[in-house]
Amino acid sequence: MADPKALQLSSDKILNEGPVLAVFNKRLRALRKKLNRISQMEESLSKGKSLNKEQKETLRSKSSVITTINELEKILHPVSEAVDLEIQLALDKFKQTAKSLAEERENELQSAISDLLGLLYLGSLFDMHTLMRASECMLIRAHERNCCLTYDCVTDDDGASDELLKEWDFDLIAMMAGLLTSRPVTSRLPHKISFQRCVEHAKLWLENSEKQIEPDSGITCDWYTCELNLAVDVDDQITYADLRRKLNKIMRSDYFTKNPVMKAPIEMIQAAGNYPFQFLVHKPVIPEVFVNGPMESSSAEFEQEVTWQGRWF
């Protein structure tokens, strides 16, 4: 029975050699054993011993065995180099394929993000209905903030005050949403570049990036600024990952998972009256429409130049 240790060594050697070189080495070992037997037969003949028919046939094959051993030893090194080259080419091809797949997935993700954000960006840009209902929306959002804070205090198991949600967490989440879906009010950049920035913010958000949300990215260019500066130091390092942890906490809370409790409008007004922050309540003014030039009604098209004038207080 073969020695287990010898088998283990042989297995390890084959594993290190690789399957191709293992075949060559196995053949060389067999030929060398045969050559050793031939040498023993020659020694027996020199001592006057006789050989059987099979041994004589083996003895006559000595020259071919030596030739084969020499030939295999000559090509063993080139074959080893060729195998290494083939492995390297296979690895390079695999890396190139993996890189192509990664780029393809990146392009698909970029396309999906752009497709979704395009709707949100233009929908936010063209939305007039929400602005006309600004006071009502403010009451609803004040009520939602109060509910979220209440659930957070009640369901918090750690009891650590620094882990509880705060008012400016909502401001930051709202501003992050603005960075993903809108151009800053004071920005003079074209919509195409502003939209590209929205896409970049979305990618960093999805990557759960530890990068700081850039202070000059537009986060201070909207009407949230005065509220934010009262609560958050402008030097604070707020990252996408930090803000995402806050959002995930809200989405795991009972506030997000349970059925909402509907309140009467008067209760919502009272809740808003007790709200700790002063809100910038926007009072809508119906815009005036000025039509320059004649208007001709046509089923195909309307040729008119309309100038909208209006402002928010």
C-alpha positions as CSV (number, residue, x, y, z in Angstrom):
1,M,0.0,0.0,0.0
2,A,1.3,3.4,-0.9
3,D,2.5,5.8,1.8
4,P,-0.1,8.5,2.6
5,K,2.6,11.1,3.1
6,A,4.1,10.3,-0.3
7,L,0.7,10.6,-1.9
8,Q,0.2,14.0,-0.1
9,L,3.6,15.2,-1.3
10,S,2.8,14.1,-4.9
11,S,-0.6,15.8,-4.8
12,D,0.9,19.0,-3.5
13,K,3.6,18.9,-6.2
14,I,1.0,18.4,-8.9
15,L,-1.0,21.3,-7.5
16,N,2.0,23.6,-7.6
17,E,3.1,22.4,-11.1
18,G,-0.3,22.7,-12.6
19,P,-2.2,19.9,-14.6
20,V,-0.2,20.4,-17.8
21,L,3.3,20.2,-16.3
22,A,2.1,17.4,-14.0
23,V,1.4,15.2,-17.1
24,F,4.9,15.9,-18.5
25,N,6.6,15.2,-15.1
26,K,4.6,12.0,-14.6
27,R,5.7,10.8,-18.0
28,L,9.3,11.6,-17.3
29,R,9.2,9.7,-14.0
30,A,7.8,6.7,-15.7
31,L,10.5,6.7,-18.4
32,R,13.3,7.2,-15.8
33,K,12.0,4.2,-13.8
34,K,12.0,2.2,-17.0
35,L,15.6,3.3,-17.7
36,N,16.6,2.2,-14.2
37,R,15.1,-1.2,-14.9
38,I,17.1,-1.4,-18.1
39,S,20.3,-0.5,-16.2
40,Q,19.6,-3.3,-13.7
41,M,19.0,-5.7,-16.6
42,E,22.3,-4.8,-18.2
43,E,24.0,-5.3,-14.8
44,S,22.4,-8.8,-14.5
45,L,23.6,-9.7,-18.0
46,S,27.2,-8.6,-17.1
47,K,27.0,-11.0,-14.2
48,G,26.0,-13.8,-16.5
49,K,22.3,-14.0,-15.7
50,S,19.8,-14.7,-18.4
51,L,16.8,-12.5,-19.3
52,N,13.3,-13.6,-20.3
53,K,11.6,-12.5,-23.5
54,E,9.8,-9.5,-21.9
55,Q,13.1,-8.2,-20.3
56,K,14.9,-8.6,-23.6
57,E,12.2,-6.4,-25.4
58,T,12.6,-3.8,-22.6
59,L,16.3,-3.9,-23.0
60,R,16.0,-3.3,-26.8
61,S,13.9,-0.1,-26.1
62,K,16.7,1.6,-24.3
63,S,17.7,4.0,-27.1
64,S,14.1,5.1,-27.6
65,V,13.6,5.7,-23.9
66,I,16.7,7.8,-23.7
67,T,15.6,9.8,-26.8
68,T,12.1,10.4,-25.4
69,I,13.5,11.5,-22.0
70,N,15.9,14.0,-23.6
71,E,13.1,15.4,-25.8
72,L,10.7,15.8,-22.9
73,E,13.4,17.5,-20.9
74,K,14.1,19.9,-23.7
75,I,10.5,21.0,-24.2
76,L,9.6,21.1,-20.5
77,H,10.9,24.6,-19.9
78,P,9.3,26.1,-23.0
79,V,6.0,24.4,-22.2
80,S,6.2,25.8,-18.6
81,E,6.6,29.3,-20.0
82,A,3.8,28.8,-22.5
83,V,1.5,27.7,-19.7
84,D,2.4,30.7,-17.6
85,L,1.7,32.9,-20.6
86,E,-1.6,31.3,-21.3
87,I,-2.6,31.7,-17.6
88,Q,-1.6,35.4,-17.8
89,L,-3.6,35.9,-20.9
90,A,-6.6,34.2,-19.4
91,L,-6.3,36.4,-16.3
92,D,-6.0,39.6,-18.4
93,K,-9.1,38.5,-20.4
94,F,-11.0,37.9,-17.2
95,K,-10.0,41.3,-15.8
96,Q,-10.9,43.0,-19.0
97,T,-14.3,41.2,-19.0
98,A,-14.9,42.1,-15.3
99,K,-14.0,45.7,-16.1
100,S,-16.3,45.8,-19.0
101,L,-19.1,44.3,-16.9
102,A,-18.5,46.8,-14.2
103,E,-18.5,49.7,-16.7
104,E,-21.7,48.3,-18.2
105,R,-23.4,48.1,-14.8
106,E,-22.2,51.6,-14.0
107,N,-23.7,52.9,-17.2
108,E,-26.9,51.1,-16.5
109,L,-27.0,52.6,-13.0
110,Q,-26.2,56.0,-14.4
111,S,-29.0,55.6,-17.0
112,A,-31.5,54.5,-14.3
113,I,-30.6,57.3,-12.0
114,S,-30.8,59.9,-14.8
115,D,-34.1,58.5,-15.9
116,L,-35.7,58.7,-12.5
117,L,-34.2,62.0,-11.5
118,G,-35.2,63.5,-14.8
119,L,-38.8,63.0,-13.8
120,L,-38.3,64.3,-10.3
121,Y,-36.2,67.3,-11.4
122,L,-38.7,68.5,-14.0
123,G,-41.7,67.6,-11.9
124,S,-40.3,69.8,-9.1
125,L,-39.4,72.5,-11.5
126,F,-42.9,72.7,-13.1
127,D,-44.9,72.1,-10.0
128,M,-47.3,75.0,-9.3
129,H,-49.9,73.2,-7.3
130,T,-47.7,72.7,-4.2
131,L,-46.7,76.3,-4.1
132,M,-50.4,77.4,-4.3
133,R,-51.0,75.2,-1.3
134,A,-47.9,76.4,0.7
135,S,-49.7,77.2,3.9
136,E,-51.5,73.8,4.0
137,C,-48.4,71.9,3.1
138,M,-46.5,73.7,5.9
139,L,-49.1,72.6,8.4
140,I,-49.0,69.0,7.2
141,R,-45.2,68.9,7.3
142,A,-45.1,70.5,10.8
143,H,-47.5,67.8,11.9
144,E,-45.3,65.1,10.3
145,R,-42.2,66.4,12.0
146,N,-43.9,66.4,15.4
147,C,-45.1,62.8,14.9
148,C,-41.7,61.6,13.9
149,L,-40.0,63.2,16.9
150,T,-42.7,61.8,19.2
151,Y,-42.3,58.2,17.9
152,D,-38.5,58.6,18.1
153,C,-38.7,59.5,21.8
154,V,-41.1,56.8,22.7
155,T,-39.5,53.9,20.8
156,D,-35.8,54.8,21.5
157,D,-34.4,51.9,23.5
158,D,-30.9,53.2,24.0
159,G,-31.9,56.2,26.0
160,A,-29.0,58.2,24.6
161,S,-30.1,61.8,24.0
162,D,-27.5,62.3,21.3
163,E,-29.0,59.5,19.3
164,L,-32.5,61.1,19.2
165,L,-33.6,62.8,16.1
166,K,-33.5,66.6,16.1
167,E,-35.2,69.3,14.2
168,W,-32.2,70.0,11.9
169,D,-32.1,66.4,10.9
170,F,-35.3,67.0,9.0
171,D,-33.9,70.2,7.5
172,L,-30.8,68.3,6.3
173,I,-32.9,65.5,4.8
174,A,-35.2,68.0,3.1
175,M,-32.2,69.9,1.7
176,M,-30.6,66.6,0.5
177,A,-33.8,65.9,-1.4
178,G,-33.5,69.3,-2.9
179,L,-30.0,68.6,-4.1
180,L,-31.2,65.5,-5.8
181,T,-34.2,67.0,-7.5
182,S,-33.8,70.7,-8.1
183,R,-31.5,73.6,-9.1
184,P,-30.7,76.1,-6.3
185,V,-32.9,79.2,-6.6
186,T,-29.9,81.6,-7.0
187,S,-28.0,79.4,-9.4
188,R,-27.3,80.7,-12.9
189,L,-26.1,77.4,-14.2
190,P,-28.1,75.8,-17.1
191,H,-30.4,73.0,-16.2
192,K,-28.3,70.4,-17.9
193,I,-25.3,71.1,-15.6
194,S,-27.5,71.4,-12.6
195,F,-29.1,68.1,-13.4
196,Q,-25.7,66.4,-13.8
197,R,-24.9,67.6,-10.3
198,C,-28.1,66.1,-9.1
199,V,-27.1,62.8,-10.6
200,E,-23.6,63.0,-8.9
201,H,-25.3,63.6,-5.5
202,A,-27.6,60.6,-6.1
203,K,-24.6,58.3,-6.9
204,L,-22.8,59.4,-3.8
205,W,-26.0,58.8,-1.8
206,L,-26.5,55.3,-3.2
207,E,-22.8,54.5,-2.5
208,N,-23.3,55.5,1.1
209,S,-20.3,57.7,0.6
210,E,-18.3,59.1,3.6
211,K,-17.6,62.2,1.6
212,Q,-18.8,65.5,3.0
213,I,-21.8,67.0,1.4
214,E,-20.2,69.9,-0.3
215,P,-21.1,73.2,1.4
216,D,-21.0,75.1,-2.0
217,S,-23.1,72.5,-3.8
218,G,-26.3,74.6,-3.4
219,I,-27.3,73.4,0.0
220,T,-27.2,77.0,1.3
221,C,-28.9,78.6,-1.7
222,D,-32.5,77.9,-0.7
223,W,-35.0,79.2,1.9
224,Y,-33.9,76.6,4.4
225,T,-30.6,78.5,5.1
226,C,-31.8,80.7,8.0
227,E,-33.2,77.7,9.8
228,L,-30.2,75.6,9.3
229,N,-27.7,78.2,10.4
230,L,-29.5,78.5,13.7
231,A,-29.2,74.8,14.5
232,V,-26.1,73.5,12.7
233,D,-22.6,74.8,12.8
234,V,-21.5,75.4,9.2
235,D,-18.1,73.8,9.9
236,D,-19.8,70.5,10.8
237,Q,-18.7,67.6,8.6
238,I,-22.0,66.2,7.3
239,T,-21.5,63.2,5.1
240,Y,-23.9,61.3,2.9
241,A,-23.5,58.2,5.1
242,D,-24.3,60.3,8.2
243,L,-27.5,61.6,6.7
244,R,-28.4,58.2,5.3
245,R,-28.2,56.7,8.8
246,K,-30.6,59.3,10.0
247,L,-33.0,58.5,7.2
248,N,-32.7,54.7,7.8
249,K,-33.5,55.3,11.4
250,I,-36.7,57.1,10.5
251,M,-37.7,54.4,8.0
252,R,-37.2,51.7,10.7
253,S,-39.3,53.5,13.2
254,D,-43.0,53.0,14.1
255,Y,-43.6,56.5,12.6
256,F,-42.8,55.1,9.1
257,T,-44.2,51.5,9.5
258,K,-47.5,52.1,11.3
259,N,-50.8,53.3,9.9
260,P,-51.0,57.1,10.3
261,V,-53.4,58.7,12.8
262,M,-55.5,61.3,10.9
263,K,-56.1,64.5,12.8
264,A,-58.6,67.3,12.3
265,P,-57.3,70.4,10.6
266,I,-57.8,72.5,13.8
267,E,-55.6,70.0,15.7
268,M,-52.9,70.3,13.0
269,I,-53.0,74.1,13.3
270,Q,-52.6,73.9,17.0
271,A,-49.7,71.5,16.6
272,A,-48.1,73.9,14.2
273,G,-48.7,76.8,16.6
274,N,-46.6,74.9,19.2
275,Y,-43.9,74.2,16.8
276,P,-40.5,75.3,18.2
277,F,-39.2,77.0,15.0
278,Q,-40.4,79.9,13.0
279,F,-41.3,78.8,9.5
280,L,-41.0,80.9,6.4
281,V,-44.7,80.7,5.4
282,H,-45.1,81.4,1.7
283,K,-48.2,83.3,0.8
284,P,-49.1,82.7,-2.9
285,V,-50.0,85.5,-5.1
286,I,-51.9,84.7,-8.3
287,P,-49.5,85.5,-11.1
288,E,-50.5,88.1,-13.7
289,V,-50.4,86.9,-17.3
290,F,-49.3,89.3,-20.0
291,V,-49.8,88.3,-23.6
292,N,-47.7,90.1,-26.2
293,G,-49.0,90.2,-29.7
294,P,-52.2,88.7,-31.3
295,M,-53.4,85.2,-30.4
296,E,-54.8,83.0,-33.1
297,S,-56.6,79.9,-32.1
298,S,-55.6,76.8,-34.1
299,S,-55.9,73.1,-33.6
300,A,-52.4,72.6,-34.7
301,E,-50.5,75.1,-32.5
302,F,-50.8,78.3,-30.5
303,E,-48.4,81.1,-31.3
304,Q,-48.1,83.3,-28.3
305,E,-45.6,84.8,-26.0
306,V,-46.6,84.7,-22.4
307,T,-44.8,86.5,-19.6
308,W,-45.5,85.3,-16.0
309,Q,-45.0,87.8,-13.2
310,G,-45.5,87.0,-9.6
311,R,-43.5,86.7,-6.4
312,W,-43.7,84.9,-3.0
313,F,-43.7,86.7,0.3
